[in-house]
Amino acid sequence: MILGYPHLLRRRGITLKIFHAGSLTLALKDATEAYEALSHGVRIIAEGSGSVQAVRKITDLGRSCDVIMVADYKLIRKYLIPKYADWCLAFCSNEIVLCYTNNSRYSDIINGDNWCKVLLMPGVKVGFSNPTLDPCGYRALSILHLSSLAYNCSGIWDKLVKGCLGNLEVKANSTGHYIYLPRELTHVPGGKLVLRSKSVDLIGLLEGGMLDYAFEYKSVAKEHGLRYVELPSSLNLAEDPPVKVFIVLRQEGEGEKVIRIEGIRYGVTVLKDSKNFEEAVKFLRWLLRGQGKRILADHGFKLVALEPMGNVPAELRG
């Protein structure tokens, strides 16, 4: 018995487990360290991966966590509600940039006008995350497709994407453009395109000179001190693109999940079977409505008005 401090006794030994998008890794590291220092015995275990992979840990592998934070809130709505969660909260924004280093081929000439042509130059290696596992990957695919439609760079889809991803389909109709992704992509090795399971895994390849350019979130580029080209506002996905593009994810036993490419919004929820539901909500209140907001902003995330969907706890609304 801890006399005079019953709240310490109640909270001692609580462990919160978070599955999260890889792009949140450094921000959550700082946030969890700060929260643990304030929370009297609450311990947080954060496990990063591509966001699609994060939800599949729950739906396919039957793994448990308390909180899941993904780079596309629609993944929570498509995969986790209503079976695993009751609500979703969109909480911050980002944008896609094209990262490079001083050692990247043509780094001395690339800019916001010619980047598309530079990626097609001989010897240039380009990377993005696996679109079947990570939203940054399917967002990069949509940017390349949009570029082929409206950015005077018609060869980029055929030469960079179709030449390296053998079993990817694109169809268009009156409602928009649909990019069909198989459960597992057939990636042709040795070509211009390099894939990794999550976008932050490409940083080491960039810094080591094994990759010239990589599509990353702007927050990640800033965290790692990378040079980057800012893409046109019609492509960077800070807001909705002018052309409707849909990603069709195929998952065994789940059928097709159609996700519209919109302005980037991260999403979070607490799972229904969390044994630490109230403590998880307290942490999210601190992170999204309290001191933690400054940590997210310092790591380059754009804070937006919280967008509640479903039965969001009252502590997180507003």
BAGU-533117 format. One line per field, with one value per residue: x, y, z of N, C-alpha, C in turn; residue number from 1. Coordinates in steps of 0.2 Angstrom, whole numbers, plus 5000, padded with zeros to 4 digits. Atoms other than C-alpha are relative to their C-alpha. Example, Ala and Ser with C-alpha at 12.3 -4.5 7.8 and 13.67 -1.06 7.14 Angstrom:
2
n.c1 <- (5004/4996)
n.c2 <- (4994/4994)
n.c3 <- (5000/4999)
ca.c1 <- (5062/5068)
ca.c2 <- (4978/4995)
ca.c3 <- (5039/5036)
c.c1 <- (5004/4996)
c.c2 <- (5006/5005)
c.c3 <- (5000/5003)
resi <- (1/2)
This chain:
318
n.c1 <- (5004/4996/5004/5000/4999/5004/5000/4994/5001/5004/4997/4994/5000/5004/4996/5004/4997/5003/4998/5000/4996/4992/4999/5001/4995/4996/5005/5003/4994/5000/5006/5001/4995/5002/5006/4998/4997/5005/5006/5000/5000/5002/4995/5002/4997/5002/4997/5002/5000/5005/5006/5004/4997/5002/5007/5000/4997/5006/5005/4998/4996/5004/4996/5004/4997/5005/5001/4997/4999/4999/4998/5006/5006/5005/4999/5004/5007/5001/4998/5001/5007/5002/4998/4995/5001/5007/4999/4994/4999/4995/4996/4995/4999/4993/5000/4995/4994/4995/4994/4994/4994/4995/4997/5005/4999/5003/5002/4998/5005/5007/5004/5007/5003/4997/4999/5003/4996/4994/5002/4999/4993/4996/4996/5003/5003/5005/5003/5006/5002/5004/5007/5005/4999/4999/5004/4995/4998/5006/5000/4995/5003/5005/4997/4997/5005/5002/4995/5000/5006/5001/4994/4995/4995/5004/4996/4998/5004/4997/4993/4998/5004/5002/4994/4997/5005/5003/5007/5004/5004/5004/5006/5004/5007/5003/4999/4993/4994/4999/4994/5002/4994/5000/4998/4992/4998/4995/4995/4995/4994/4995/5002/4999/5005/4998/5005/4999/5006/5003/4996/4994/4995/4996/4995/4993/4998/4998/4994/4994/4999/5003/5006/5000/5006/5005/5006/5001/5004/4995/4997/4995/4995/4997/4997/4993/4996/4999/5002/5006/5004/5007/5004/5005/5006/5005/4997/4997/5005/5002/5007/5002/4998/5005/5002/5002/4996/5002/4996/5004/4995/5002/4998/5003/5005/5004/5002/4997/5001/4999/4998/4999/4994/5002/4995/4998/5002/4999/5006/4999/5005/4998/5003/5005/4998/4994/5000/4998/5003/5000/4994/4998/5004/4996/4994/5001/5002/4994/4996/5004/5004/4996/4993/4997/5001/4994/4995/5002/4998/4992/4998/5002/5007/5004/5006/5006/5006/5002/5006/5003/5005/5003/5001/4993/5001/5001/4994/4996/5004/4999)
n.c2 <- (4994/4994/4996/4993/4999/5005/5000/5003/5007/5002/5000/5004/5007/5000/5000/4998/5002/4996/5001/4993/4999/4999/4993/4997/5004/4995/4996/5004/5001/4995/4999/5005/4998/4994/5002/5004/4996/4996/5004/5004/5007/5003/5002/5000/5004/4997/5005/4997/5004/4997/5000/5006/5005/4999/5002/5008/5003/5001/5003/5006/5004/5001/4997/4995/4994/4996/4994/5000/4994/5001/4994/4999/5002/5004/5007/5001/5001/5005/5007/5001/4999/5000/5006/4999/4993/4997/4993/4998/4993/4997/4996/4996/5001/5000/4999/5004/4996/5005/4999/5002/4998/4997/5006/5003/4998/4994/4996/4993/4996/5002/4995/5001/5000/5005/5006/5006/5002/5002/5007/5004/4999/5006/5001/4997/5005/4996/5004/4998/5006/5005/4997/5005/5000/4993/4995/4996/5004/4999/4993/4999/5002/4995/4995/5001/5001/4994/4997/5003/4998/4993/4997/5001/5005/5006/5007/5002/5006/5006/5002/5001/5004/5006/5004/5003/5003/5004/5002/4994/4999/4993/4999/4993/5000/4993/4999/4998/5005/5005/5004/5007/5003/5006/5001/4999/4997/5003/4995/5002/4998/4997/4995/4993/4999/5003/5000/5003/5001/4994/4995/4998/5005/4998/4995/5003/5001/4994/4997/5004/4999/5006/4997/4993/4996/5004/4997/5001/4994/4994/5001/5005/4996/4995/5004/5003/4995/5001/4995/5003/4996/4999/5001/4995/5000/5005/5007/5002/5003/4996/4999/5005/4999/4998/5006/5006/5006/5005/5006/5006/5005/5007/5003/5007/5001/4993/4997/4994/4994/4994/4994/4994/4996/4994/4997/5005/4999/5005/5002/5004/5002/5005/5006/5002/5005/4997/5001/4993/4995/4993/4997/4999/4993/4994/4998/4997/4993/4997/5000/4997/4994/4997/4999/5004/4997/4996/5005/5001/4994/5000/5005/4998/5002/4994/5001/4998/5001/5007/5002/5007/5004/5005/4999/4997/4998/4992/4997/4999/4995/4993)
n.c3 <- (5000/5000/4996/5003/5007/5003/5007/5003/5000/5005/5007/5000/5004/5006/5006/5006/5006/5006/5007/5003/5007/4999/5000/4994/4995/4996/4996/4995/4995/4995/4997/4995/4995/4996/4996/4995/4995/4997/4999/4994/5001/5006/5005/5007/5005/5006/5006/5007/5006/5005/4997/5002/4996/4993/4999/5002/4994/4996/5003/5003/4996/4994/4994/4996/4998/4997/5005/5006/5003/5007/5004/5004/4995/5004/4998/4994/5002/5004/4997/4993/4998/4993/4996/4995/4997/5000/5002/5003/4999/5004/4995/5003/5007/5003/5007/5003/5003/5003/4996/5003/4996/5004/5004/5005/5007/5002/4995/5002/5004/4999/4997/5000/5007/5005/4996/5004/5005/4997/4998/5006/5003/5000/4994/4994/4996/4996/4995/4996/4996/5003/4999/4997/4993/4997/5003/5004/5007/5005/5002/5006/5007/5003/5002/5006/5004/5002/5004/5007/5003/5001/4999/5006/4999/5002/4999/4993/4997/5004/4999/4993/4996/5004/5001/4994/4996/5005/4999/4998/5005/5000/5004/4999/5003/4999/4993/4998/5002/4995/5001/4997/4997/4998/4993/5000/5007/5003/5001/5004/4997/5005/5004/4997/4994/4994/4995/4993/4996/4998/5003/4996/5001/5006/4998/5000/5007/5002/4997/5002/5007/5004/5003/5001/4998/4997/4998/4993/4997/4998/4993/4999/5003/4995/4994/5001/5003/5007/5005/5003/5004/4998/5006/5001/4995/5003/5000/4994/4995/4994/5000/5005/5007/5004/5004/4996/5001/4995/4999/4998/4997/5000/4994/5000/4995/4999/5007/5002/4996/5005/4996/5004/4999/4998/4996/4994/4993/4996/4996/4994/4996/4994/5001/4995/4995/4996/4993/4997/5004/4997/5000/5007/5002/4997/5004/5007/4998/4999/5007/5005/4997/4994/5001/5005/5006/5002/5002/5007/5005/5001/5005/5007/5001/5000/4995/5003/4996/4999/5004/4997/5003/4996/4993/4997/4993/4999/4998/5006/5005/4999)
ca.c1 <- (5000/5007/5000/4994/4997/4983/4984/5002/4996/4982/4993/5008/5013/5001/5009/5001/5005/5004/5005/5010/5015/5034/5033/5028/5043/5054/5039/5032/5049/5050/5032/5032/5048/5040/5023/5032/5041/5025/5013/5019/5022/5014/5025/5023/5028/5028/5030/5031/5028/5018/5001/4992/5004/4999/4981/4984/4994/4977/4965/4976/4988/4976/4989/4983/4987/4979/4981/4984/4990/4990/4996/4979/4963/4953/4962/4954/4937/4940/4948/4945/4927/4916/4924/4939/4935/4920/4928/4942/4950/4959/4973/4986/4992/5008/5013/5024/5041/5055/5070/5088/5106/5121/5127/5111/5113/5108/5106/5114/5100/5084/5070/5051/5049/5061/5060/5049/5061/5076/5068/5069/5087/5099/5106/5094/5087/5070/5062/5045/5037/5028/5010/5002/5009/5011/5000/5016/5019/5001/5002/5018/5010/4995/5007/5016/5000/4994/5010/5008/4991/4993/5011/5019/5028/5019/5033/5035/5021/5027/5045/5046/5031/5024/5042/5046/5029/5023/5006/4998/4983/4975/4958/4948/4930/4918/4921/4940/4956/4958/4975/4972/4986/4988/4990/5009/5017/5028/5044/5056/5073/5088/5077/5075/5062/5067/5054/5054/5041/5039/5045/5058/5067/5073/5083/5098/5098/5098/5111/5122/5121/5112/5097/5095/5078/5064/5046/5044/5033/5040/5041/5052/5063/5065/5068/5083/5090/5087/5087/5070/5060/5043/5030/5017/5001/4991/5002/5009/4993/4993/4975/4964/4971/4961/4959/4950/4962/4957/4968/4960/4969/4966/4966/4964/4947/4942/4939/4943/4946/4944/4953/4951/4967/4964/4973/4984/4976/4983/4971/4970/4959/4959/4954/4938/4946/4960/4963/4969/4956/4955/4973/4975/4962/4972/4988/4980/4972/4989/4997/4983/4975/4989/5008/5011/5004/5021/5031/5021/5023/5042/5043/5036/5018/5005/4992/4974/4957/4953/4940/4930/4921/4910/4909/4925/4927/4922/4939/4946/4932/4933)
ca.c2 <- (5000/5017/5028/5045/5041/5029/5035/5028/5011/5010/5015/5005/4991/4997/4994/5002/4994/5005/4999/5014/5020/5020/5039/5042/5032/5047/5058/5044/5040/5057/5058/5041/5046/5062/5054/5040/5053/5061/5046/5037/5019/5018/5010/5012/4999/5007/4995/5003/4996/5001/5006/4992/4980/4987/4984/4966/4962/4963/4957/4943/4938/4940/4951/4963/4981/4995/5010/5010/5025/5025/5037/5035/5036/5027/5010/5011/5013/5000/4986/4989/4996/4989/4972/4979/4997/5008/5025/5034/5051/5060/5070/5077/5080/5079/5080/5069/5076/5068/5066/5065/5068/5077/5060/5057/5057/5074/5082/5098/5101/5093/5105/5107/5108/5094/5081/5069/5069/5067/5051/5044/5048/5033/5025/5034/5023/5028/5021/5021/5009/4994/5000/4984/4987/5006/5021/5031/5018/5019/5038/5038/5027/5039/5053/5045/5040/5058/5064/5053/5060/5079/5083/5081/5066/5052/5039/5039/5026/5014/5015/5017/5008/4995/4990/4985/4980/4965/4962/4979/4984/5002/5005/5021/5024/5039/5038/5040/5030/5014/5006/4987/4980/4962/4955/4953/4963/4955/4966/4965/4966/4976/4989/5008/5005/5000/4994/4992/4988/5005/5022/5025/5009/5019/5032/5021/5017/5035/5040/5025/5030/5014/5025/5042/5047/5042/5047/5051/5062/5079/5076/5061/5072/5085/5073/5065/5081/5076/5087/5086/5093/5100/5093/5104/5107/5096/5081/5082/5076/5090/5092/5082/5080/5087/5070/5055/5041/5025/5011/4994/4983/4964/4955/4936/4933/4952/4955/4971/4987/5003/5018/5035/5045/5061/5074/5065/5063/5052/5042/5034/5023/5012/4994/4988/4974/4985/4980/4998/5008/5022/5024/5023/5038/5048/5046/5051/5066/5071/5068/5076/5089/5093/5094/5081/5092/5102/5086/5082/5099/5099/5083/5092/5085/5098/5100/5100/5101/5084/5075/5062/5048/5036/5035/5045/5046/5064/5067/5067/5078/5096)
ca.c3 <- (5000/4995/5009/5002/4984/4979/4961/4959/4965/4953/4938/4943/4930/4916/4899/4883/4867/4851/4833/4822/4805/4803/4799/4817/4825/4830/4836/4846/4854/4861/4865/4875/4884/4890/4895/4904/4914/4919/4921/4937/4931/4914/4901/4882/4869/4852/4836/4819/4802/4786/4791/4781/4789/4806/4803/4796/4812/4820/4807/4799/4813/4828/4838/4851/4855/4864/4851/4833/4824/4805/4791/4782/4794/4780/4785/4802/4794/4781/4791/4809/4811/4817/4822/4831/4835/4837/4831/4822/4825/4811/4820/4808/4791/4780/4762/4750/4745/4734/4745/4739/4745/4738/4731/4721/4702/4695/4712/4705/4693/4700/4704/4706/4687/4680/4694/4683/4669/4681/4688/4670/4667/4664/4680/4692/4706/4714/4729/4738/4751/4746/4742/4748/4765/4767/4763/4758/4744/4737/4738/4728/4715/4714/4712/4698/4690/4691/4684/4669/4666/4668/4671/4654/4659/4650/4651/4670/4673/4659/4662/4681/4687/4674/4670/4688/4695/4685/4692/4694/4685/4681/4675/4672/4670/4673/4692/4692/4690/4699/4703/4708/4720/4722/4740/4735/4721/4709/4709/4695/4703/4695/4688/4692/4706/4724/4736/4755/4768/4775/4769/4783/4778/4762/4772/4775/4756/4752/4764/4758/4740/4735/4730/4722/4726/4737/4740/4758/4770/4773/4791/4789/4777/4790/4804/4795/4787/4769/4754/4745/4731/4735/4723/4715/4726/4714/4717/4735/4744/4757/4751/4739/4721/4707/4698/4707/4710/4720/4727/4727/4740/4739/4756/4758/4766/4766/4747/4740/4750/4739/4746/4738/4737/4747/4757/4770/4787/4800/4810/4828/4838/4854/4851/4859/4867/4875/4893/4896/4887/4899/4901/4882/4880/4893/4883/4867/4876/4882/4864/4854/4865/4878/4879/4866/4852/4852/4850/4834/4827/4831/4821/4806/4807/4802/4816/4810/4818/4826/4815/4825/4817/4826/4845/4850/4868/4875/4881/4863/4855/4852)
c.c1 <- (5004/4996/5000/5001/4996/5000/5006/4999/4995/5003/5006/5000/4996/5005/4995/5004/4997/5003/5000/5003/5007/5001/4999/5005/5004/4995/4998/5005/5001/4994/4999/5005/4997/4994/5002/5003/4995/4994/5001/4999/4997/5006/4997/5004/4998/5003/4998/5000/4996/4993/4995/5003/4998/4993/4999/5003/4994/4995/5002/5004/4997/5004/4996/5004/4995/4998/5003/5000/5003/5001/4994/4994/4995/5002/4997/4993/4999/5001/4998/4993/4995/5002/5005/5000/4994/5001/5007/5001/5006/5004/5005/5001/5007/5000/5006/5005/5004/5006/5006/5006/5005/5003/4995/5002/4995/4997/5001/4995/4993/4996/4993/4997/5003/5000/4997/5005/5007/4999/5001/5006/5004/5004/4996/4995/4994/4997/4993/4998/4995/4992/4995/5001/5000/4996/5005/5002/4994/4999/5005/4998/4995/5003/5003/4995/4997/5004/5000/4994/5000/5006/5005/5005/4997/5004/5001/4996/5003/5007/5002/4996/4998/5006/5003/4995/4996/4993/4995/4996/4997/4994/4997/4993/4997/5001/5007/5004/5001/5007/4999/5007/4998/5002/5008/5002/5006/5005/5005/5007/5005/4997/5001/4996/5003/4994/5002/4994/4997/5005/5007/5005/5004/5005/5007/5003/5002/5007/5007/5002/4998/4993/5000/4995/4995/4994/4999/4995/5005/5002/5006/5007/5003/5003/5007/5004/5001/4998/4993/4997/4993/4996/4995/4994/4995/5002/5002/4995/4999/4992/4998/5003/4994/4997/4998/5004/4998/5005/4996/5005/4996/5003/4997/4994/4996/4998/5004/4998/5001/5001/5001/5006/4998/5005/5002/4997/5002/4994/5002/4994/5003/4995/4995/5002/5007/4999/5001/4997/5000/5006/5003/4997/5004/5006/4998/4997/5006/5004/4996/4997/5004/5007/5003/4999/5007/5005/4998/5002/5008/5003/4998/4993/4996/4994/4994/4994/4998/4993/4998/4995/4998/5000/5006/4998/5000/5006/5005/4996/5002/5006)
c.c2 <- (5006/5005/5007/5001/4994/5000/4996/4992/4998/5000/4996/4994/5000/5001/5001/4998/5004/4996/5006/5000/5002/5008/5003/4998/5005/5004/4996/4998/5006/5001/4995/5001/5005/4998/4995/5003/5003/4995/4995/4992/4997/4999/4999/4996/5002/4995/5003/4995/5004/5000/4994/4994/5000/4997/4992/4996/4998/4996/4993/4996/4999/5003/5005/5006/5004/5006/4998/5006/4999/5006/5001/4998/4995/4992/4998/4998/4994/4993/4999/5001/4996/4994/5002/5006/5003/5007/5001/5008/5002/5006/5005/4999/5000/5001/4995/5005/4994/5002/4998/5002/5003/4995/4998/5003/5006/5004/5007/5003/4998/5006/4998/4999/4994/4993/4993/4998/4997/4993/4995/4999/4993/4999/5002/4994/5004/4995/5003/4993/4996/5002/4995/5000/5007/5005/5005/4997/5001/5007/5002/4997/5004/5006/4999/4999/5007/5004/4998/5003/5008/5004/5000/4996/4993/4993/4998/4994/4994/4998/4999/4995/4993/4996/4996/4997/4996/4999/5005/5002/5007/5000/5006/4999/5007/5002/5002/4994/4995/4996/4994/4997/4993/4999/5000/5002/4996/5005/4998/5003/5003/5006/5007/5000/4995/5000/4998/5000/5006/5006/5002/4995/5003/5005/4998/4999/5006/5003/4996/5000/4994/5002/5007/5004/4996/5004/4999/5006/5005/5000/4996/5004/5005/4997/4998/5005/4999/5006/4997/5006/5000/4999/5005/4998/4995/4993/4998/4997/5004/5001/4995/5002/5002/4994/4994/4994/4995/4994/4995/4995/4993/4997/4993/5000/5007/5003/5006/5006/5006/5006/5006/5004/5008/5004/4996/5002/4994/4998/4996/4997/4996/4994/4999/4995/5002/4999/5006/5006/5007/5003/5002/5007/5005/5001/5004/5007/5004/5002/5005/5007/5004/5001/4997/5003/5003/4995/4998/5005/5001/4995/5001/4998/5007/4999/5002/4999/4993/4998/4993/4997/4994/5003/5002/5002/5008/5003/5002/5004/5007/5003)
c.c3 <- (5000/5003/4997/4993/4997/4992/4997/5001/4995/4993/4999/4996/4994/4994/4994/4994/4994/4994/4996/4994/5001/5000/5007/5005/5004/5005/5006/5005/5005/5004/5006/5005/5005/5004/5005/5006/5005/5003/5006/4999/4994/4995/4993/4996/4993/4994/4994/4995/4995/5003/4998/5003/5007/5001/4999/5006/5005/4997/4997/5006/5007/5006/5003/5001/5003/4995/4994/4997/4993/4996/4995/5005/4997/5002/5006/4998/4996/5003/5007/5003/4996/5005/5006/5004/4998/4997/4997/5001/4995/5004/4997/4993/4998/4993/4998/4997/4996/5003/4996/5004/4995/4995/4995/4993/4998/5006/4999/4996/5001/5003/5000/4993/4996/5004/4996/4995/5003/5002/4994/4997/5001/5007/5007/5003/5004/5004/5003/5004/4996/5001/5003/5008/5004/4996/4996/4993/4996/4999/4995/4994/4997/4997/4993/4994/4998/4996/4993/4996/4998/5001/4995/5001/4999/5001/5007/5002/4996/5002/5007/5004/4996/4998/5006/5004/4995/5000/5003/4995/5001/4995/5001/4997/5002/5007/5002/4997/5006/4999/5005/5002/5002/5007/5000/4993/4998/4998/4996/5003/4995/4996/5003/5007/5006/5005/5007/5004/5002/4998/5003/4999/4994/5002/5000/4993/4997/5002/4998/4993/4996/4996/4999/5002/5003/5002/5007/5003/5002/5007/5001/4997/5005/5006/4999/4996/4993/4996/4997/4995/5002/4993/4999/5004/4997/5001/5008/5005/5006/5000/4994/4993/4996/4996/5006/4999/5006/5000/5002/5003/5001/5006/5000/5005/5001/4993/4999/5004/4995/5004/4995/5003/5002/5003/5006/5006/5003/5004/5006/5003/5006/4998/5005/5005/5005/5007/5004/4997/5003/5000/4993/4998/5004/4997/4994/5002/5001/4993/4995/5002/5005/4997/4994/4993/4997/4998/4993/4995/4999/4995/4993/4998/5000/5004/4996/5005/5001/4996/5003/4996/5004/5008/5004/5007/5001/5001/4994/4995/5001/4996)
resi <- (1/2/3/4/5/6/7/8/9/10/11/12/13/14/15/16/17/18/19/20/21/22/23/24/25/26/27/28/29/30/31/32/33/34/35/36/37/38/39/40/41/42/43/44/45/46/47/48/49/50/51/52/53/54/55/56/57/58/59/60/61/62/63/64/65/66/67/68/69/70/71/72/73/74/75/76/77/78/79/80/81/82/83/84/85/86/87/88/89/90/91/92/93/94/95/96/97/98/99/100/101/102/103/104/105/106/107/108/109/110/111/112/113/114/115/116/117/118/119/120/121/122/123/124/125/126/127/128/129/130/131/132/133/134/135/136/137/138/139/140/141/142/143/144/145/146/147/148/149/150/151/152/153/154/155/156/157/158/159/160/161/162/163/164/165/166/167/168/169/170/171/172/173/174/175/176/177/178/179/180/181/182/183/184/185/186/187/188/189/190/191/192/193/194/195/196/197/198/199/200/201/202/203/204/205/206/207/208/209/210/211/212/213/214/215/216/217/218/219/220/221/222/223/224/225/226/227/228/229/230/231/232/233/234/235/236/237/238/239/240/241/242/243/244/245/246/247/248/249/250/251/252/253/254/255/256/257/258/259/260/261/262/263/264/265/266/267/268/269/270/271/272/273/274/275/276/277/278/279/280/281/282/283/284/285/286/287/288/289/290/291/292/293/294/295/296/297/298/299/300/301/302/303/304/305/306/307/308/309/310/311/312/313/314/315/316/317/318)
